[in-house]
Amino acid sequence: MGKLFSVYVTELRSALEAETTAYRATTTPERADRQFAIVIFTLLLSVLTIRFYAAPDPWMELFRALGWDGLRASWDAVFNQAQESRFHRRVFWAGMRVFVYILIPLFVIKVVLRDSVERYGMRLRGILPSAKVYLLLFTIILPFVIWASQLPSFQQKYPYYRLQPGESLFPFFFGWELLYALQFIGLEFFYRGFVLHGLRFRIGYPALFVMMVPYMMIHFWKPFPEAVGSIIAGFILGTLSLKSRSIWWGAAIHIAVAWLMDWLSLYRQGLLG
């Protein structure tokens, strides 16, 4: 298996090197550097936004500092005082990730770079043959997910929407799981699509390792085994995205693992009846 993957990566590196050489031959250095810089600065601003403004509270503090007390009071009512405030906060969390990970890079690609989103991992045509590789990957991951679900650190972290004693799964938990899936599509598009493919035009295969650093950093607040796993996942999913030129199967496997972890965590906590 290791030898097969090594051959896989070697062939991919050769193909990307040829593509990068062709790109440099047909693109001025100024334009190439401009695109590279735009992708990097979008990455920096996005990571900062997610780190410091992904929850309602920093925004309310900002509203206070600006003297917007009415707006702050409205947000406080929705996110802290309403009966459904726990769900509202989860909606905000997912919504910020959709905004940062999907809407911002789409704007940059279409308006700033004036490019096609298919070139940034959103390709759908011809991705069916790649399904078997991702299915094999999911099969390999499955035992580790089952093992991790029994750890107290994972049960304390997942699911993000915490059920109250006696609370039904419907509607809020099921609604949360759909939002959770949507933000994973955004996560894959941003890191394995926009960042990875945006940088590969200029530097080729090393773009994979550039992408892996901020992707691992967003896992600093997760359990340690998951943070370590993000390095492996970043490398494998990034490699597969470079090969297939698509993020969709990567998003599917990410959603499947996340949903499975949530349901296993509920099961371990005795919350499934």
Stockholm file with secondary structure:
# STOCKHOLM 1.0

chainA/1-273         MGKLFSVYVTELRSALEAETTAYRATTTPERADRQFAIVIFTLLLSVLTIRFYAAPDPWMELFRALGWDGLRASWDAVFNQAQESRFHRRVFWAGMRVFVYILIPLFVIKVVLRDSVERYGMRLRGILPSAKVYLLLFTIILPFVIWASQLPSFQQKYPYYRLQPGESLFPFFFGWELLYALQFIGLEFFYRGFVLHGLRFRIGYPALFVMMVPYMMIHFWKPFPEAVGSIIAGFILGTLSLKSRSIWWGAAIHIAVAWLMDWLSLYRQGLLG
#=GR chainA/1-273 SS CHHHHHHHHHHHHHHHHHHHHHHHHHSCHHHHHHHHHHHHHHHHHHHHHHHHHSSHHHHHHHHHHTTCHHHHHHHHIIIIISTTHHHHHHHHHHHHHHIIIIIHHHHIIIIISCCCGGGGTBCCTTCGGGHHHHHHHHHHHHHHHHHHTTSHHHHHHCCSSCCCTTCCSTTHHHHHHHHHHHHHHHHHIIIIIIIHHHHHHHHCTTHHHHHHHHHHHTTTTSCHHHHHHHHHHHHHHHHHHHHHSBSHHHHHHHHHHHHHHHHHHHHHTTCCC
#=GC SS_cons         CHHHHHHHHHHHHHHHHHHHHHHHHHSCHHHHHHHHHHHHHHHHHHHHHHHHHSSHHHHHHHHHHTTCHHHHHHHHIIIIISTTHHHHHHHHHHHHHHIIIIIHHHHIIIIISCCCGGGGTBCCTTCGGGHHHHHHHHHHHHHHHHHHTTSHHHHHHCCSSCCCTTCCSTTHHHHHHHHHHHHHHHHHIIIIIIIHHHHHHHHCTTHHHHHHHHHHHTTTTSCHHHHHHHHHHHHHHHHHHHHHSBSHHHHHHHHHHHHHHHHHHHHHTTCCC
//
